[in-house]
């Protein structure tokens, strides 16, 4: 297996979720002719996502390969969003609203303190504040909270608006069909076969189909693709006029160890999420809805006075270490998957890294090691030297 010696002239991107869309857009910017294949662009995990750009508050224990990717993607996001807005002339909902993380009780406050210590050790700017100070920042917070962490640099974007803008600029490249099979010739991938029977060919094929990646026929058998669906329930609520704004910042909470978040939108709605479950329920879980409302009410009591106008469940594509798999996995075949719950945040850097790999741009060694798509395959496989 070898990486392309020269920049390919054409690329097929399988999957028009936020990762596939942004990757196709970046490749086109670099002069590559792009075809994007998806029966329903923007309808996957990004459709449910709240869009928190939270390289700090998404930090959890024992993910050293993920931290630098999150931080760098957060750093790139403003210019990434501005470029898309300039080209599409559409709003993507990028807001530099601050984030506040609140503790539901004293045990949760201890958890926040421990995480804050890790974040500080990583050089991140965080500030522990009292419950009183937190309520001064956000008067809608409940009386039972037990402390908070203030994170000014964690922001948000509207994933649905982001996908819509990218679909708009890539409209001439879209093929509304489903890929069923990769096509091979002389040991390399040369294109795809579609459900309609149509065949498409390109110099390089990028597989960015989220949880559907393992279902695509013709994937190289020697490559392990441990991408699993992790379902999540998300509610969208409309805040009554007399309660607006319910909150002005992204409010994240830890309630008896369970995470919950409340994301305010500019139109007066809020996003309440999200559960994380690995079960067979593809639809909205009643238990998940109950959990979100119960925990959300403890953090922001006014939630119960809002109107639920949408309940959504989607599966996130998880990898064993929560770090995406990006790079060549066969001649002519690039993988970009396994972004898990960080897909929106990592879109900026994920699209850049995938385009860098395809157009032979240098990649920082720490990034290349973290995203190696063959790290769960046999030890003899590597992308660092472009061979198996």
C-alpha positions in Angstrom: 0.0 0.0 0.0 1.5 3.3 -1.0 0.4 6.9 -0.7 -0.1 8.9 -3.9 3.2 10.2 -5.3 1.5 13.3 -6.7 -1.6 15.2 -5.9 -4.6 13.4 -7.5 -6.7 15.2 -10.0 -10.0 13.7 -8.8 -11.5 12.4 -5.6 -14.6 10.6 -4.6 -15.9 11.3 -1.1 -18.3 8.7 0.4 -20.5 10.3 2.9 -21.8 13.9 3.1 -21.9 14.3 6.8 -20.0 17.3 8.2 -16.7 15.5 7.9 -17.2 14.4 4.3 -18.6 17.8 3.3 -15.7 19.8 4.8 -13.1 17.3 3.4 -14.6 17.6 -0.1 -14.6 21.4 0.2 -10.9 21.5 1.3 -9.9 19.2 -1.5 -11.7 21.4 -4.1 -9.9 24.4 -2.7 -6.6 22.6 -3.5 -7.6 22.1 -7.1 -8.9 18.5 -6.8 -12.0 17.7 -8.8 -14.5 16.3 -6.2 -17.6 14.1 -6.4 -19.5 13.6 -3.1 -21.9 10.7 -2.7 -24.7 10.5 -0.1 -28.4 9.8 -0.4 -29.2 12.3 2.4 -26.5 14.9 3.0 -26.2 16.2 6.5 -28.7 13.8 8.0 -26.4 11.7 10.2 -24.8 12.5 13.5 -24.3 16.2 12.7 -28.1 16.6 12.4 -28.6 15.8 16.1 -25.4 17.5 17.3 -25.5 20.6 19.4 -22.3 22.0 17.9 -20.3 22.8 21.0 -16.7 23.8 20.1 -15.3 22.7 23.4 -11.6 21.7 23.3 -11.4 22.4 27.0 -14.6 21.2 28.5 -14.6 18.0 26.4 -11.3 16.9 28.0 -11.6 13.7 29.9 -9.1 11.4 31.4 -6.6 9.2 29.5 -6.9 10.6 26.0 -3.5 12.1 25.3 -3.7 11.6 21.6 -7.0 13.5 21.4 -6.1 16.7 23.4 -3.7 18.3 20.8 -6.2 17.6 18.0 -9.1 19.2 19.9 -7.0 22.3 20.9 -5.7 22.9 17.4 -9.1 22.4 15.8 -10.6 24.9 18.2 -7.9 27.3 17.2 -8.6 27.0 13.5 -12.4 27.2 13.8 -13.0 30.9 13.5 -11.2 31.2 10.2 -12.8 27.9 9.0 -16.3 29.2 9.7 -15.5 32.6 8.2 -14.3 31.0 5.0 -17.5 29.0 4.6 -19.7 32.0 5.3 -17.8 34.1 2.8 -18.1 31.4 0.1 -21.7 30.3 0.8 -23.1 33.7 1.9 -25.0 31.7 4.5 -24.9 31.9 8.3 -23.4 28.9 10.1 -24.3 29.9 13.6 -20.8 30.4 14.8 -21.0 32.2 18.2 -18.2 33.0 20.6 -20.5 32.5 23.6 -18.6 31.4 26.7 -19.1 28.1 28.4 -19.8 27.4 32.1 -19.7 23.9 33.6 -21.7 23.5 36.8 -21.7 20.8 39.5 -25.0 19.3 40.6 -23.7 18.4 44.1 -20.5 18.4 46.2 -19.3 15.1 44.7 -19.8 16.5 41.2 -17.8 19.6 42.3 -14.9 17.3 43.3 -15.1 15.8 39.8 -14.9 19.3 38.2 -11.9 20.2 40.4 -10.1 17.0 39.3 -10.8 17.7 35.6 -9.8 21.4 36.1 -6.5 20.2 37.4 -5.9 18.1 34.3 -7.0 21.0 32.0 -4.7 23.3 33.8 -1.8 20.9 33.5 -2.5 20.9 29.7 -2.1 24.7 29.7 -5.8 25.4 29.3 -7.4 28.5 30.7 -10.1 27.5 33.2 -11.4 29.3 36.3 -13.2 27.6 39.2 -16.0 29.9 40.6 -18.5 29.6 43.4 -22.1 28.8 42.9 -23.0 32.4 43.7 -20.7 33.7 41.1 -22.0 31.2 38.6 -25.6 32.4 39.2 -24.4 36.0 38.8 -23.1 35.0 35.3 -26.2 33.0 34.5 -29.3 33.9 36.7 -31.2 31.0 35.3 -29.0 28.5 37.1 -30.8 26.5 39.8 -30.3 26.9 43.6 -28.9 23.4 44.1 -25.7 23.8 42.0 -22.6 23.4 44.0 -19.9 25.3 42.1 -18.8 25.8 38.5 -15.9 26.2 36.1 -15.9 29.2 33.8 -14.4 28.6 30.3 -14.5 31.8 28.1 -12.8 30.2 25.1 -15.2 27.3 24.4 -17.7 28.4 21.8 -20.5 26.9 19.5 -21.6 26.5 15.9 -24.9 25.3 14.4 -24.1 22.0 12.7 -27.3 22.0 10.6 -26.5 25.4 9.3 -22.8 24.4 8.7 -23.8 21.4 6.7 -26.4 23.4 4.7 -23.8 25.9 3.8 -21.3 23.2 2.6 -24.0 21.4 0.7 -24.8 24.7 -1.0 -21.2 25.4 -2.1 -20.8 21.7 -3.2 -24.1 21.4 -4.9 -22.6 20.7 -8.3 -20.5 17.9 -6.9 -23.3 16.0 -5.1 -24.5 12.6 -6.2 -27.6 11.6 -4.2 -27.1 7.9 -4.1 -25.7 5.2 -1.8 -22.3 3.5 -2.2 -22.6 -0.2 -2.0 -19.1 -1.4 -3.1 -15.6 -0.2 -3.7 -14.2 -1.1 -7.1 -10.6 -2.4 -7.4 -8.2 -2.8 -10.3 -4.6 -4.1 -10.1 -4.5 -4.0 -6.3 -5.8 -0.4 -5.9 -9.2 1.2 -5.4 -10.4 2.9 -8.5 -13.9 4.1 -7.5 -17.3 2.9 -6.3 -20.5 1.1 -7.3 -23.7 2.8 -6.4 -27.0 1.3 -5.3 -28.6 2.5 -8.6 -26.0 0.4 -10.5 -24.0 3.4 -11.6 -20.2 3.3 -11.3 -18.0 6.3 -10.5 -14.2 6.4 -10.7 -11.5 8.7 -9.3 -7.8 8.9 -8.5 -8.6 8.6 -4.8 -11.6 7.5 -2.8 -12.3 8.9 0.7 -14.5 6.9 3.0 -16.1 9.3 5.4 -19.5 7.6 5.9 -19.6 7.6 9.7 -21.2 4.6 11.3 -21.9 3.1 7.8 -18.2 2.6 7.0 -18.1 -1.1 8.0 -21.1 -1.8 5.8 -19.4 -0.7 2.5 -18.4 -3.7 0.4 -14.9 -4.2 -0.8 -13.0 -2.7 2.2 -9.5 -4.2 2.6 -9.9 -7.3 4.7 -6.5 -6.9 6.5 -7.5 -3.5 7.9 -9.4 -3.5 11.2 -12.2 -0.9 11.2 -13.4 -0.8 14.8 -16.0 1.8 14.3 -19.1 1.3 16.4 -22.4 3.2 16.8 -22.9 5.1 20.0 -26.4 6.4 20.2 -27.4 9.7 21.7 -30.7 11.4 22.4 -31.0 15.2 22.0 -34.0 17.5 22.7 -34.7 20.9 21.2 -36.8 23.3 23.1 -38.4 26.6 22.4 -38.1 29.2 25.2 -41.2 31.2 26.0 -40.8 34.9 25.3 -41.1 35.9 29.0 -38.2 33.6 29.9 -35.8 34.7 27.2 -32.9 34.4 27.4 -33.1 31.3 29.6 -29.3 31.2 29.5 -26.8 33.3 27.5 -23.8 30.9 27.6 -23.4 27.2 26.8 -24.2 25.6 30.2 -22.7 22.1 30.8 -23.4 20.2 33.9 -22.3 17.2 35.8 -25.2 15.7 37.8 -24.4 12.7 39.9 -21.6 11.9 37.5 -23.9 12.2 34.4 -23.1 14.9 31.8 -25.8 17.2 30.4 -25.6 20.4 28.3 -27.8 23.3 27.5 -26.9 25.2 24.3 -28.7 28.5 23.6 -29.3 29.5 19.9 -29.7 33.0 18.6 -33.3 32.3 17.6 -34.4 31.8 21.2 -34.3 28.0 21.1 -32.1 25.7 23.1 -30.5 22.3 22.6 -30.6 19.9 25.5 -28.4 16.8 25.3 -27.0 14.3 25.2 -27.2 10.7 26.3 -24.6 8.2 25.3 -25.7 4.6 25.0 -24.6 1.5 23.2 -27.8 -0.4 22.7 -30.1 -1.6 19.9 -32.5 1.4 20.2 -32.0 3.5 17.1 -34.9 5.8 17.9 -35.3 8.2 20.8 -35.0 6.5 24.2 -37.8 7.3 26.8 -35.2 6.8 29.5 -32.9 9.2 27.7 -35.5 11.9 27.5 -36.4 11.5 31.2 -32.7 11.7 32.1 -32.1 14.8 30.1 -35.1 16.6 31.5 -34.4 15.6 35.1 -30.7 16.5 35.0 -31.3 19.6 32.9 -34.0 20.9 35.3 -31.6 20.5 38.2 -29.1 22.8 36.4 -31.6 25.2 34.9 -35.1 24.9 36.4 -36.8 27.0 33.8 -36.4 24.2 31.3 -39.6 22.7 32.4 -41.5 25.8 31.2 -40.2 25.3 27.7 -41.8 23.7 24.7 -40.2 20.5 23.3 -40.5 20.8 19.6 -38.1 18.1 18.5 -36.6 14.9 19.9 -33.7 13.3 17.9 -31.5 10.3 18.2 -28.5 9.6 16.0 -25.5 7.2 16.2 -22.0 8.7 16.6 -19.1 6.7 15.0 -16.9 5.7 17.9 -13.4 4.3 17.8 -11.8 2.4 20.6 -9.7 5.3 21.8 -12.1 8.1 20.7 -9.5 9.4 18.3 -10.4 9.5 14.5 -8.8 7.2 12.0 -7.5 9.3 9.1 -5.2 8.2 6.3 -4.5 5.7 3.5 -5.6 2.2 4.2 -5.0 0.9 0.6 -3.7 2.3 -2.7 -6.2 4.9 -3.8 -8.3 4.6 -0.6 -8.3 7.0 2.3 -10.3 6.6 5.5 -11.7 9.4 7.6 -13.9 8.1 10.4 -14.3 7.3 14.1 -14.8 10.9 15.2 -17.2 9.9 18.0 -18.8 12.8 19.9 -16.0 15.2 18.8 -17.0 15.2 15.1 -18.2 18.9 15.0 -15.2 20.2 17.0 -12.7 18.1 15.0 -14.2 19.0 11.6 -11.8 21.9 11.0 -8.7 19.9 11.6 -10.1 16.6 10.3 -10.8 18.1 6.9 -7.4 19.8 6.8 -5.5 16.6 7.8 -7.3 14.5 5.2 -6.7 17.0 2.5 -3.0 17.3 3.6 -2.6 13.5 3.3 -4.1 13.4 -0.1 -2.2 16.4 -1.5 1.1 15.3 0.2 1.4 18.2 2.6 3.5 17.6 5.8 1.7 16.7 9.0 2.9 17.2 12.5 4.3 13.9 13.8 2.1 14.0 16.9 -1.0 14.3 14.7 0.1 11.6 12.3 0.7 9.1 15.1 -2.6 9.9 16.8 -4.8 9.5 13.7 -3.0 6.5 12.1 -5.9 4.5 10.6 -4.0 1.3 10.9 -3.2 1.5 14.6 -5.8 -1.2 15.4 -4.7 -3.5 12.6 -1.7 -5.9 12.5 1.6 -4.5 13.9 3.2 -4.9 10.5 0.9 -2.3 9.0 1.9 1.3 8.9 1.0 4.6 7.2 4.1 6.4 8.2 6.2 4.7 5.5 3.4 4.2 3.1 3.6 0.4 3.0 2.3 -2.8 4.6 
